Amino acid sequence: MKLWGGRFTKEENQLVHNFNESLSFDQKFYKQDIQGSLAHVKMLGKQGIITTDEMNDIIKGLEGIRVDLDNETLQFDNSEDIHSFVEAHLIERIGDAGKKLHTGRSRNDQVALDMKLYTRHEVEEINDLLKTLLNSLLKVMEENTETFMPGFTHLQKAQPITLAHHFGAYFEMFKRDRSRLDDIHKRMNLCPLGSGALAGTTYPLDREYTANLLGFDGPTLNSMDSVSDRDYLIEFLSALSTIMMHLSRFCEEICIWNSNEYRFVNIDDSYSTGSSIMPQKKNPDIAELIRGKTGRVYGALASILTTMKGIPLAYNKDMQEDKELSFDAIDTVKGCIVLFTGMIDTMTFNKDIMEASTKNGFTNATDAADYLVNHGVPFRDAHGIVGQLVLFCEEKGIALDDMTLDEYKAISPVFEDDIYDAISLETCVDKRTTIGAPGPDAMKKVIEIYKEYLA
């Protein structure tokens, strides 16, 4: 059954039908379509627009369709879209009363509602998945406040940090992602149902009542914007793209840490694959695939932005293109978060190798300069002196820790025996006690803040 046709004298061309139909993908939100219809018909009954008996028959019919779709005893057919599919089966089951379901609404506000209900649910689902991931990151942090590793800039060893501090950086990223999802949820939580095709309706609808039934904060305030707004979806896809960017950065680091040159981590066998020709290989394919799927999500964002950029008010059929790539992006992000969380939960860390790597690469050079500053040497002069120390060590193939005191004094007489304590890993990390720094005391304070946040 089509929801239109009285004005037409010819059957729709089959190719046109195939090009125009959306049931093949909008069946994904059949629950939301039925949920919206149930709220709409309850409002119609409350307002006396249909009789109580008609309302009850429609409710019973819709709930039966939902049950049959849930248990797959009812199969999707060649209807144009999910709206016509549900309405056709409702009329088939309860007769003429089913023809009154669409009173006071249009497919324009109906699809706007369905997409908003579906998106709102997925915002909540992904927010929950991120919370689970944050709990996994926090567990690693709690266990590794004194696990030394090199911090990098420009992929060059820079200063010593801890594994807890490194994971904390990603905790902050995913925490911001959740904040963005909260903002989107709040901003999108207005109900478009009752806006009609674009200009509302002459029926005495109670839009506040419908909005309340569907868990919205209230009705939208402009019917033209209501049916043509996809800002919330653009915001959501933007937030998903940022989530994927964060996951991809983390995966890139895991790939580096997993390499033979670093060996910082061991990815569990259940999250690795082998080579068809090289028996020694254990590949970080999950990390690589998450990194690769980031572009797929970016593509969905670029697509919806391109679709919406030239659309005049109000609804246009172009907006049907908001669904397929969005559904794919949502499913991609959810799958990536779940797999990434599992990979983190099962990953082990080679702490000795990480600490040994920290001692190489002069990560304590800044602390050597700070030592000189604390003994009255201007920082710019101290910077140059330590540069000479590094050059000397590189020529001899040693670390700063391996220099003799005489060698130190030959470059600057300011150095004394306490230089060795000043540039030890423990001192380099432990004395960084300001909030946000890698020192164990500072990290423990941050961990407590994170615990409160997750609670």
C-alpha positions in Angstrom: 0.0 0.0 0.0 1.2 3.5 -0.8 0.4 6.5 1.3 -0.3 8.5 -1.9 -1.8 7.8 -5.3 -5.2 9.5 -5.7 -3.8 12.2 -7.9 -1.9 9.8 -10.2 -3.3 8.0 -13.3 -0.3 5.7 -14.0 1.4 3.0 -11.9 4.8 3.8 -10.7 7.6 2.6 -12.9 9.4 -0.3 -11.2 12.8 1.3 -11.6 11.4 4.4 -10.0 10.0 2.4 -7.1 13.4 0.7 -6.6 15.1 4.1 -6.7 12.6 5.8 -4.4 11.9 3.1 -1.8 13.5 3.2 1.6 12.1 0.1 3.4 15.3 -1.8 2.7 17.1 0.4 5.2 14.5 2.4 7.2 13.1 -1.0 8.5 15.9 -0.5 11.0 13.7 1.8 13.0 10.4 0.0 12.9 10.3 0.1 16.7 10.6 3.8 16.7 8.0 4.1 14.0 5.5 2.1 16.0 6.5 3.9 19.2 5.7 7.2 17.5 2.4 5.9 16.1 1.3 4.7 19.5 1.9 8.1 21.1 0.2 9.8 18.2 -2.9 7.6 18.4 -3.2 8.0 22.1 -3.1 11.8 21.6 -5.8 11.5 18.9 -8.0 9.5 21.3 -7.4 11.9 24.2 -8.3 14.9 22.0 -11.5 13.2 20.7 -10.2 13.3 17.1 -10.9 9.5 17.0 -13.1 7.4 19.3 -11.8 5.5 22.3 -12.7 2.2 20.5 -10.8 3.2 17.4 -7.8 4.2 19.6 -7.8 0.9 21.4 -8.1 -1.1 18.2 -5.2 0.8 16.6 -3.1 0.4 19.7 -3.8 -3.4 19.8 -3.0 -3.6 16.1 0.3 -1.7 16.4 1.5 -3.7 19.4 0.7 -6.9 17.5 2.7 -5.8 14.5 5.6 -4.9 16.8 5.6 -8.3 18.5 5.4 -10.1 15.1 8.3 -8.1 13.8 10.3 -8.7 16.9 9.9 -12.5 16.6 10.2 -12.4 12.8 6.8 -14.0 12.1 6.0 -10.9 10.1 8.4 -10.3 7.2 9.1 -7.0 5.4 7.7 -6.8 1.9 8.1 -4.4 -1.1 6.4 -1.5 0.6 7.8 1.9 -0.2 8.9 2.6 3.4 8.5 1.6 7.0 5.5 4.0 7.4 3.5 2.5 4.6 4.4 -1.1 5.6 3.1 -0.6 9.2 0.0 1.2 8.1 -0.9 -1.4 5.4 -0.6 -4.2 7.9 -2.5 -2.3 10.5 -5.4 -1.8 8.1 -5.2 -5.4 7.0 -5.5 -6.5 10.7 -8.1 -4.1 12.1 -9.9 -2.7 9.1 -11.1 0.9 8.5 -10.0 2.1 12.0 -6.4 1.6 10.8 -7.0 4.2 8.1 -7.4 6.9 10.8 -3.9 6.4 12.3 -2.4 9.0 9.9 -4.9 11.7 10.9 -3.2 15.0 11.8 0.3 14.0 10.7 2.5 13.7 7.5 5.2 11.3 6.6 7.4 14.4 6.9 7.0 14.8 10.6 6.7 11.0 11.0 10.1 10.3 9.5 11.6 13.3 11.4 10.3 11.8 14.6 11.5 8.3 13.8 15.0 9.4 12.9 15.2 11.6 16.0 14.0 8.7 18.3 16.5 6.3 16.7 19.3 8.8 16.9 18.5 9.6 20.5 18.6 5.9 21.4 21.9 5.5 19.7 23.4 8.5 21.4 22.5 6.9 24.8 23.9 3.5 23.7 27.2 4.9 22.5 27.5 7.0 25.7 27.1 3.8 27.7 29.8 2.0 25.6 32.2 4.9 26.2 31.6 4.7 29.9 32.5 1.0 29.8 35.7 1.9 27.9 36.5 4.6 30.5 36.2 2.0 33.3 38.7 -0.2 31.4 41.1 2.7 31.0 40.8 3.6 34.6 41.6 0.1 35.7 44.9 0.3 33.7 45.6 3.7 35.3 45.1 2.5 38.8 47.5 -0.4 38.3 50.2 1.6 36.6 50.8 4.9 38.5 54.5 3.9 38.8 55.0 2.1 35.5 57.6 4.2 33.7 57.5 4.8 30.0 58.8 7.5 27.6 56.6 10.4 26.7 57.0 11.5 23.1 56.8 14.6 21.0 57.3 14.4 17.2 57.6 10.6 17.8 60.9 11.4 19.6 61.5 10.5 23.2 60.9 13.6 25.2 60.3 13.2 29.0 59.6 10.3 31.3 56.0 9.7 32.2 53.9 6.7 33.5 51.5 4.4 31.7 48.8 5.8 33.9 49.5 9.3 32.7 49.5 8.2 29.1 46.1 6.4 29.4 44.8 9.4 31.3 45.2 11.5 28.2 42.8 9.2 26.4 40.5 9.1 29.4 40.2 12.9 28.9 39.5 12.5 25.2 36.7 10.0 25.7 35.3 12.0 28.6 34.9 14.9 26.2 33.3 12.6 23.7 30.6 11.7 26.3 30.2 15.4 27.1 29.5 16.1 23.4 26.9 13.3 23.4 25.2 14.7 26.4 25.0 18.1 24.7 23.6 16.6 21.5 21.0 14.6 23.5 19.9 17.8 25.3 19.7 19.9 22.2 17.9 17.4 20.1 15.3 16.3 22.7 12.3 18.2 21.2 9.5 16.5 19.5 8.7 17.3 15.8 5.5 15.2 15.6 2.4 17.3 14.9 4.3 19.6 12.5 2.5 17.9 9.6 4.0 18.3 6.1 5.4 21.8 7.0 2.6 24.0 8.3 1.1 22.1 11.2 -2.6 21.0 11.0 -6.1 22.3 11.7 -6.8 19.3 14.0 -6.7 20.2 17.8 -3.5 18.2 18.5 -1.9 18.3 21.9 1.7 18.3 21.0 2.9 18.7 24.5 1.1 15.5 25.5 2.7 13.6 22.6 6.1 14.9 23.4 5.7 13.8 27.0 4.7 10.3 26.0 7.8 10.0 23.9 10.2 11.3 26.6 10.9 14.6 24.9 11.4 17.9 26.8 8.7 19.5 24.7 7.5 20.1 21.2 9.5 21.9 18.5 8.5 25.5 17.9 8.6 25.9 14.1 6.9 23.3 11.9 9.0 24.1 8.9 12.3 23.6 10.8 10.9 20.5 12.5 10.5 18.5 9.3 13.7 19.7 7.7 16.1 19.7 10.6 19.0 17.3 10.6 21.4 19.3 12.6 21.2 16.8 15.4 22.3 14.1 13.1 25.1 16.2 11.7 26.2 16.9 15.3 26.0 13.2 16.1 28.1 12.2 13.1 30.6 14.9 13.9 30.8 13.5 17.5 31.2 10.0 16.1 34.0 11.1 13.8 35.8 12.6 16.8 35.3 9.4 18.8 36.8 7.5 15.8 39.7 9.9 15.6 40.5 9.3 19.3 40.2 5.5 18.8 42.4 5.7 15.7 45.1 7.7 17.5 45.1 5.2 20.3 45.2 2.3 17.9 48.2 3.9 16.1 50.1 4.0 19.3 49.2 0.4 20.1 50.4 -0.7 16.7 53.7 1.1 17.4 54.0 -0.3 20.9 53.3 -3.8 19.6 56.1 -3.6 17.0 59.2 -5.6 17.4 61.2 -2.4 17.9 59.1 -1.3 20.9 57.6 -4.5 22.4 55.8 -2.3 25.1 52.6 -4.4 24.8 51.3 -7.9 24.2 48.0 -8.0 22.4 46.0 -11.0 23.4 45.8 -13.8 20.8 42.0 -13.4 20.7 42.5 -9.8 19.3 45.3 -10.7 16.9 45.7 -12.5 13.6 48.6 -14.3 11.9 50.1 -14.4 8.4 49.3 -16.9 5.7 52.9 -17.2 4.7 55.0 -15.9 7.7 54.5 -18.2 10.7 56.2 -15.9 13.1 53.8 -13.0 12.6 51.2 -11.8 15.1 49.4 -8.8 13.7 47.4 -6.1 15.5 44.6 -6.3 12.9 41.9 -5.1 15.3 43.8 -1.9 16.0 44.6 -1.5 12.3 40.9 -2.1 11.2 39.6 0.4 13.8 42.1 2.9 12.4 41.0 2.1 8.9 37.3 2.4 9.6 37.7 6.0 10.8 37.5 7.2 7.2 34.2 5.4 6.8 32.6 7.4 9.6 34.2 10.6 8.3 32.5 9.8 4.9 29.1 9.7 6.5 29.6 13.1 8.0 30.8 14.6 4.7 27.8 13.0 2.9 25.1 14.4 5.2 26.7 17.9 5.1 26.8 17.7 1.3 23.2 16.5 1.1 21.9 19.3 3.4 23.9 22.2 2.1 21.6 23.1 -0.8 18.1 22.1 0.4 15.5 24.9 0.5 12.8 24.8 3.2 11.0 22.6 4.0 11.3 18.8 3.4 12.8 17.5 0.2 13.4 13.8 -0.8 17.2 14.4 -0.7 16.8 14.0 3.0 16.1 10.3 2.7 19.9 10.1 2.2 20.4 10.8 5.9 19.8 7.2 6.8 22.0 4.5 5.1 25.4 6.0 5.8 24.3 7.2 9.2 23.2 3.7 10.2 26.5 2.3 8.9 28.5 4.9 10.8 26.6 4.2 14.1 27.1 0.5 13.8 30.7 0.9 12.9 31.4 3.1 15.9 29.6 0.8 18.3 31.5 -2.2 17.0 34.8 -0.4 17.2 34.3 0.7 20.8 33.3 -2.8 21.9 36.3 -4.4 20.2 38.7 -1.7 21.4 37.5 -2.2 25.0 38.0 -5.9 24.7 41.5 -5.4 23.3 42.4 -3.1 26.2 41.0 -5.5 28.8 43.1 -8.4 27.6 46.3 -6.5 26.7 49.4 -6.9 28.9 52.3 -4.5 29.3 56.1 -5.3 29.3 57.0 -2.9 32.1 60.7 -3.7 32.2 61.0 -2.9 28.5 59.1 0.3 28.9 61.3 1.4 31.7 64.5 0.5 29.9 63.3 2.5 26.9 62.6 5.5 29.1 66.3 5.4 30.3 67.5 5.6 26.7 66.9 8.7 24.6 67.8 11.3 27.2 64.3 11.7 28.5 65.8 13.2 31.7 67.6 16.0 29.9 65.1 18.6 30.9 65.5 17.6 34.5 69.3 18.0 34.1 68.7 21.5 32.9 66.3 22.2 35.8 69.0 21.0 38.2 71.3 23.7 36.8 68.6 26.3 37.1 68.0 25.3 40.7 71.7 25.9 41.3 71.6 29.5 39.9 72.3 28.9 36.2 70.0 30.9 33.8 67.7 28.5 31.9 69.0 29.5 28.5 72.6 28.7 29.6 71.5 25.5 31.3 69.8 24.5 28.0 73.0 24.9 26.2 75.1 23.0 28.8 72.8 20.0 28.7 72.9 20.1 24.9 76.7 19.6 25.3 76.1 16.8 27.7 73.8 15.0 25.2 76.3 15.5 22.4 79.1 14.0 24.6 76.9 11.0 25.5 75.9 10.3 21.9 79.6 10.3 20.9 80.4 7.8 23.7 77.2 5.8 23.3 76.1 6.2 26.9 73.2 7.8 28.9 73.3 10.8 31.1 73.1 8.5 34.1 76.3 6.8 33.0 78.5 9.9 33.0 81.1 10.2 35.7 81.0 13.3 38.0 84.4 14.4 36.5 82.8 14.3 33.0 79.9 16.4 34.2 82.2 18.9 35.9 84.4 19.1 32.7 81.3 20.6 31.0 80.0 22.6 34.0 81.6 22.9 37.5 78.1 23.4 38.9 77.3 19.7 38.9 77.7 17.7 42.1 76.9 14.2 43.3 73.2 15.0 43.7 72.9 15.2 39.9 72.3 11.5 39.8 69.4 11.6 42.1 68.0 14.7 40.3 67.9 12.8 36.9 66.7 9.4 38.2 63.4 8.2 36.7 61.8 8.2 40.1 62.7 11.8 40.7 61.9 12.9 37.2 58.3 11.6 37.6 57.7 11.8 41.3 58.5 15.5 41.7 55.9 16.4 39.0 53.1 16.9 41.5 51.0 19.6 40.0 47.5 18.4 39.1 47.5 16.9 35.6 51.2 15.9 35.9 52.4 12.2 35.9 53.6 12.1 39.5 52.0 9.2 41.4 50.5 11.6 44.0 49.0 13.8 41.3 47.8 10.8 39.4 46.1 9.3 42.4 44.1 12.6 42.9 43.0 12.5 39.3 42.0 8.8 39.5 39.8 9.7 42.4 38.2 12.4 40.4 37.7 10.0 37.5 36.1 7.5 39.9 33.6 10.1 41.1 32.9 11.0 37.5 32.1 7.4 36.5 30.1 6.8 39.6 
